[in-house]
Structures are given as structure tokens and as C-alpha cells.
Amino acid sequence: HEVILDKFGPQRLDFSLAIVRGRVHMYFTGKNANLLLPDTIESQKWTHIAIRQDVNTLRLSIFRNGREILSTMLHSTPMKNDSPLYLGGSRIARRSGFSGALDDLVIYRRALGNEEIATLAAE
């Protein structure tokens, strides 16, 4: 696993974004929600990845290059997690650093629409 970001908190309210065998994997352990892209991402090629957690519809979605690839239901509403956010690795799994490069990482206070995500991917 190459952990891109993770946030392990109390009461198993954790989430992590990682590359697992060349595929993007997003999971929320406190919500029993996991998304694993069905195919690998190309090495040495820029790829835009967006994760959307929509509290209104209780859906978790993953986008690649502006297109929604997978979506699943969340089993609860979001809960606050004050633990630190780790970038490029994990506080728990020390040997799981990300070997790629990040251009931008943005966390929004709301769920972006599909068109907004597509526009960001095209920039």
C-alpha cells in the first residue's frame, strides 16, 4: 500500500486514500465504505483523483480525470475526527509512504457537483 493521505481517529472514525497494487483505494472504516478503482492507474502519468462524500445523499464517490467511476452508500452521517491528517504516509503503517507526486490537495466544506469536478480535472 502507498498511502496518499490518512486520518486515523478515536472510535474508528478513520479514512484513508491509498494506491493498492496500482489501483486507487478509498475507505472510511467508521462508515463501512470502501471504493477500489477497477483498473490500475498509469505510472509516470498525471491522473486527477477526486473523492466526494455527500452528506445529503449519504454517498461516497470516486472520480478519475473528471468522470465518476464508483459510488457507494455511507452507513451513517459524518462524525467529527480531530486527529491529524497525514499526507504521503500513514501514522499507523510506517512503511507505506506514497512514492508519487501530488500537485494539489484540496478539501472542500461541501460536496462538489459532477461538473465542478470535471472542470477541476481539466485545469
Accessible surface in RSA format (square Angstrom, percent):
REM  Atomic radii and reference values for relative SASA: ProtOr
REM  Chains: A
REM  Algorithm: Lee & Richards
REM  Probe-radius: 1.40
REM  Slices: 20
REM RES _ NUM      All-atoms   Total-Side   Main-Chain    Non-polar    All polar
REM                ABS   REL    ABS   REL    ABS   REL    ABS   REL    ABS   REL
RES HIS A   1   138.06  75.5  90.46  62.9  47.61 121.8  58.40  60.2  79.67  92.7
RES GLU A   2    57.80  33.2  57.80  43.7   0.00   0.0  19.03  36.8  38.76  31.6
RES VAL A   3     9.86   6.5   9.86   8.9   0.00   0.0   9.86   8.6   0.00   0.0
RES ILE A   4    15.17   8.6  15.17  11.3   0.00   0.0  15.17  10.9   0.00   0.0
RES LEU A   5    12.89   7.2  12.89   9.2   0.00   0.0  12.89   9.1   0.00   0.0
RES ASP A   6     0.45   0.3   0.45   0.4   0.00   0.0   0.00   0.0   0.45   0.4
RES LYS A   7    36.96  18.0  36.96  22.7   0.00   0.0  14.20  12.8  22.76  24.2
RES PHE A   8    27.52  13.8  26.34  16.3   1.17   3.1  26.34  16.0   1.17   3.4
RES GLY A   9    16.72  20.6   0.00   N/A  16.72  20.6   3.45   9.5  13.26  29.7
RES PRO A  10    84.77  61.8  71.80  65.5  12.97  47.1  83.84  69.2   0.93   5.8
RES GLN A  11   146.45  81.9 110.78  81.0  35.67  84.9  51.02 108.6  95.43  72.4
RES ARG A  12   146.08  61.3 144.41  73.6   1.67   4.0  71.00  97.0  75.08  45.5
RES LEU A  13    26.44  14.7  18.26  13.1   8.18  20.6  23.36  16.4   3.08   8.3
RES ASP A  14     3.40   2.4   1.96   2.0   1.44   3.4   0.23   0.5   3.18   3.2
RES PHE A  15    43.68  21.9  43.68  27.1   0.00   0.0  43.68  26.5   0.00   0.0
RES SER A  16     2.42   2.0   2.37   3.2   0.05   0.1   0.05   0.1   2.37   3.3
RES LEU A  17    15.99   8.9  15.99  11.4   0.00   0.0  15.99  11.2   0.00   0.0
RES ALA A  18     1.80   1.7   1.80   2.8   0.00   0.0   1.80   2.5   0.00   0.0
RES ILE A  19    19.24  10.9  17.40  13.0   1.84   4.4  17.40  12.5   1.84   5.0
RES VAL A  20    16.35  10.8  15.17  13.7   1.19   2.9  15.21  13.2   1.15   3.1
RES ARG A  21   213.10  89.5 179.01  91.3  34.09  81.2  85.88 117.4 127.22  77.1
RES GLY A  22    25.73  31.7   0.00   N/A  25.73  31.7  20.01  54.9   5.72  12.8
RES ARG A  23    73.74  31.0  73.74  37.6   0.00   0.0  11.08  15.1  62.66  38.0
RES VAL A  24     0.48   0.3   0.48   0.4   0.00   0.0   0.48   0.4   0.00   0.0
RES HIS A  25    34.98  19.1  34.98  24.3   0.00   0.0  25.45  26.2   9.53  11.1
RES MET A  26     7.87   4.1   7.87   5.2   0.00   0.0   7.37   6.3   0.50   0.7
RES TYR A  27    45.49  21.2  45.49  25.9   0.00   0.0  22.98  17.3  22.52  27.8
RES PHE A  28    19.27   9.6  18.87  11.7   0.40   1.0  18.87  11.4   0.40   1.1
RES THR A  29    40.77  29.0  21.98  22.3  18.79  44.8  28.00  37.6  12.77  19.3
RES GLY A  30    34.00  41.9   0.00   N/A  34.00  41.9   8.71  23.9  25.29  56.6
RES LYS A  31    14.26   7.0  12.68   7.8   1.58   3.8   8.04   7.2   6.22   6.6
RES ASN A  32   113.41  78.2  96.32  93.1  17.09  41.2  17.70  42.6  95.70  92.5
RES ALA A  33     1.13   1.0   0.00   0.0   1.13   2.6   1.13   1.6   0.00   0.0
RES ASN A  34    88.07  60.7  68.21  65.9  19.86  47.8  23.02  55.4  65.05  62.9
RES LEU A  35     9.04   5.0   7.02   5.0   2.02   5.1   9.04   6.4   0.00   0.0
RES LEU A  36    64.79  36.1  52.94  37.9  11.85  29.8  52.94  37.2  11.85  31.9
RES LEU A  37     0.00   0.0   0.00   0.0   0.00   0.0   0.00   0.0   0.00   0.0
RES PRO A  38    87.11  63.5  61.14  55.7  25.98  94.4  67.30  55.6  19.82 123.2
RES ASP A  39    71.35  50.0  67.01  66.7   4.34  10.3  37.60  88.5  33.75  33.7
RES THR A  40    83.08  59.1  68.13  69.1  14.96  35.6  36.80  49.4  46.28  70.0
RES ILE A  41    43.82  24.9  29.80  22.2  14.02  33.8  33.36  24.0  10.46  28.4
RES GLU A  42   110.55  63.5  97.83  74.0  12.73  30.3  43.07  83.3  67.48  55.1
RES SER A  43    96.39  81.5  66.74  89.1  29.65  68.3  54.87 116.9  41.51  58.2
RES GLN A  44   184.95 103.4 135.30  98.9  49.65 118.2  62.27 132.5 122.68  93.0
RES LYS A  45   124.33  60.7 106.03  65.1  18.30  43.6  67.06  60.4  57.27  61.0
RES TRP A  46   140.51  56.4 118.34  57.3  22.17  52.1 118.28  63.1  22.23  36.1
RES THR A  47    31.78  22.6  11.10  11.3  20.68  49.3   5.34   7.2  26.44  40.0
RES HIS A  48    32.32  17.7  29.64  20.6   2.67   6.8  19.43  20.0  12.88  15.0
RES ILE A  49    46.59  26.5  20.51  15.3  26.08  62.9  20.51  14.8  26.08  70.8
RES ALA A  50    17.39  16.0  12.30  19.0   5.09  11.6  17.39  24.5   0.00   0.0
RES ILE A  51    52.31  29.8  21.25  15.8  31.05  74.8  21.25  15.3  31.05  84.3
RES ARG A  52    34.93  14.7  31.77  16.2   3.16   7.5   8.95  12.2  25.97  15.7
RES GLN A  53    49.97  27.9  33.52  24.5  16.46  39.2  14.82  31.5  35.15  26.7
RES ASP A  54    27.65  19.4  27.65  27.5   0.00   0.0   1.87   4.4  25.78  25.7
RES VAL A  55    80.34  52.9  67.83  61.4  12.50  30.1  67.83  58.9  12.50  33.9
RES ASN A  56   137.97  95.1 102.91  99.4  35.07  84.4  27.87  67.1 110.10 106.4
RES THR A  57    75.66  53.8  60.27  61.1  15.38  36.7  65.26  87.7  10.39  15.7
RES LEU A  58    49.32  27.5  49.32  35.3   0.00   0.0  49.32  34.6   0.00   0.0
RES ARG A  59    79.82  33.5  79.45  40.5   0.37   0.9  36.39  49.7  43.43  26.3
RES LEU A  60     0.00   0.0   0.00   0.0   0.00   0.0   0.00   0.0   0.00   0.0
RES SER A  61     2.57   2.2   2.57   3.4   0.00   0.0   0.00   0.0   2.57   3.6
RES ILE A  62     0.00   0.0   0.00   0.0   0.00   0.0   0.00   0.0   0.00   0.0
RES PHE A  63     1.07   0.5   1.07   0.7   0.00   0.0   1.07   0.6   0.00   0.0
RES ARG A  64    43.62  18.3  41.41  21.1   2.21   5.3   8.96  12.3  34.66  21.0
RES ASN A  65    77.92  53.7  59.43  57.4  18.49  44.5  27.10  65.2  50.82  49.1
RES GLY A  66    12.85  15.8   0.00   N/A  12.85  15.8   3.16   8.7   9.69  21.7
RES ARG A  67   164.60  69.1 160.97  82.1   3.63   8.6  65.28  89.2  99.32  60.2
RES GLU A  68    71.07  40.8  43.57  33.0  27.50  65.5  18.72  36.2  52.35  42.7
RES ILE A  69    38.51  21.9  13.77  10.3  24.74  59.6  16.44  11.8  22.07  59.9
RES LEU A  70    58.09  32.4  53.42  38.2   4.67  11.7  58.09  40.8   0.00   0.0
RES SER A  71    40.74  34.4  15.15  20.2  25.59  59.0  14.10  30.0  26.64  37.3
RES THR A  72    39.21  27.9  35.65  36.1   3.56   8.5  10.20  13.7  29.01  43.8
RES MET A  73    90.86  47.1  88.33  58.5   2.53   6.0  79.22  67.4  11.64  15.4
RES LEU A  74     4.79   2.7   0.00   0.0   4.79  12.0   0.00   0.0   4.79  12.9
RES HIS A  75   125.40  68.5  91.43  63.5  33.97  86.9  62.15  64.0  63.25  73.6
RES SER A  76    45.00  38.0  36.87  49.2   8.13  18.7  41.62  88.6   3.38   4.7
RES THR A  77    84.26  59.9  81.69  82.8   2.57   6.1  52.90  71.1  31.36  47.4
RES PRO A  78    53.27  38.8  32.88  30.0  20.39  74.1  33.21  27.4  20.06 124.7
RES MET A  79   116.87  60.5  91.88  60.8  24.98  59.5  78.46  66.7  38.40  50.9
RES LYS A  80   168.31  82.1 138.05  84.7  30.25  72.0  92.82  83.5  75.48  80.4
RES ASN A  81    20.01  13.8   8.00   7.7  12.01  28.9   8.49  20.4  11.52  11.1
RES ASP A  82   115.71  81.1  82.33  81.9  33.38  78.9  39.76  93.6  75.95  75.7
RES SER A  83    18.70  15.8  12.19  16.3   6.51  15.0   5.54  11.8  13.16  18.4
RES PRO A  84    82.88  60.4  70.77  64.5  12.11  44.0  82.51  68.1   0.36   2.3
RES LEU A  85    60.19  33.5  33.81  24.2  26.39  66.3  33.81  23.7  26.39  71.0
RES TYR A  86    72.74  34.0  70.38  40.0   2.36   6.2  51.60  38.8  21.14  26.1
RES LEU A  87   101.77  56.7  70.50  50.4  31.26  78.6  70.62  49.6  31.15  83.8
RES GLY A  88    30.60  37.7   0.00   N/A  30.60  37.7  17.74  48.7  12.86  28.8
RES GLY A  89    15.00  18.5   0.00   N/A  15.00  18.5  15.00  41.2   0.00   0.0
RES SER A  90    13.94  11.8   2.53   3.4  11.41  26.3   1.16   2.5  12.78  17.9
RES ARG A  91    90.47  38.0  85.35  43.5   5.12  12.2  22.81  31.2  67.66  41.0
RES ILE A  92   106.15  60.4  82.56  61.5  23.59  56.9  85.79  61.8  20.36  55.3
RES ALA A  93    49.53  45.5  41.07  63.4   8.46  19.2  49.38  69.5   0.14   0.4
RES ARG A  94   189.74  79.7 157.34  80.2  32.40  77.1  66.63  91.1 123.11  74.6
RES ARG A  95   239.25 100.5 201.29 102.6  37.96  90.4  82.73 113.1 156.52  94.9
RES SER A  96     8.64   7.3   7.42   9.9   1.22   2.8   8.43  18.0   0.20   0.3
RES GLY A  97    40.77  50.3   0.00   N/A  40.77  50.3  24.24  66.5  16.54  37.0
RES PHE A  98    49.32  24.7  26.73  16.6  22.59  58.8  26.84  16.3  22.48  64.3
RES SER A  99    98.35  83.1  60.40  80.6  37.95  87.4  51.23 109.1  47.13  66.0
RES GLY A 100    47.25  58.3   0.00   N/A  47.25  58.3  27.21  74.7  20.03  44.9
RES ALA A 101    97.36  89.5  65.18 100.6  32.17  73.2  70.27  99.0  27.08  71.7
RES LEU A 102    83.82  46.7  50.54  36.2  33.28  83.7  52.31  36.7  31.51  84.8
RES ASP A 103   112.30  78.7  78.90  78.5  33.40  79.0  23.52  55.4  88.78  88.5
RES ASP A 104   114.06  79.9  84.82  84.4  29.23  69.1  25.49  60.0  88.57  88.3
RES LEU A 105    73.61  41.0  41.29  29.5  32.32  81.2  42.82  30.1  30.79  82.9
RES VAL A 106    87.99  57.9  62.03  56.2  25.96  62.6  65.09  56.6  22.90  62.1
RES ILE A 107   121.29  69.0  90.62  67.5  30.67  73.9  93.70  67.5  27.59  74.9
RES TYR A 108    98.11  45.8  73.07  41.6  25.04  65.2  62.53  47.0  35.58  43.9
RES ARG A 109   244.66 102.7 201.21 102.6  43.45 103.5  88.14 120.5 156.52  94.9
RES ARG A 110   144.06  60.5 125.93  64.2  18.13  43.2  76.04 103.9  68.01  41.2
RES ALA A 111    35.19  32.4  10.34  16.0  24.84  56.5  14.23  20.0  20.96  55.5
RES LEU A 112    18.98  10.6  15.87  11.4   3.11   7.8  15.96  11.2   3.03   8.1
RES GLY A 113    33.68  41.5   0.00   N/A  33.68  41.5  31.79  87.2   1.89   4.2
RES ASN A 114    77.91  53.7  71.08  68.7   6.84  16.5  27.69  66.6  50.22  48.5
RES GLU A 115   149.81  86.0 144.81 109.6   5.00  11.9  60.58 117.2  89.23  72.9
RES GLU A 116    68.67  39.4  63.63  48.1   5.04  12.0  41.91  81.1  26.76  21.8
RES ILE A 117     4.09   2.3   4.09   3.0   0.00   0.0   4.09   2.9   0.00   0.0
RES ALA A 118    43.91  40.4  38.39  59.2   5.53  12.6  39.10  55.1   4.81  12.7
RES THR A 119    83.24  59.2  77.72  78.8   5.52  13.2  56.09  75.3  27.15  41.0
RES LEU A 120    58.59  32.6  51.59  36.9   7.00  17.6  51.59  36.2   7.00  18.8
RES ALA A 121    12.51  11.5   3.34   5.1   9.17  20.9   3.60   5.1   8.90  23.6
RES ALA A 122    90.90  83.6  50.04  77.2  40.86  92.9  61.41  86.5  29.49  78.1
RES GLU A 123   152.52  87.6  93.08  70.4  59.44 141.5  73.42 142.0  79.10  64.6
END  Absolute sums over single chains surface
CHAIN  1 A     7963.6       6109.4       1854.3       4216.9       3746.7
END  Absolute sums over all chains
TOTAL          7963.6       6109.4       1854.3       4216.9       3746.7
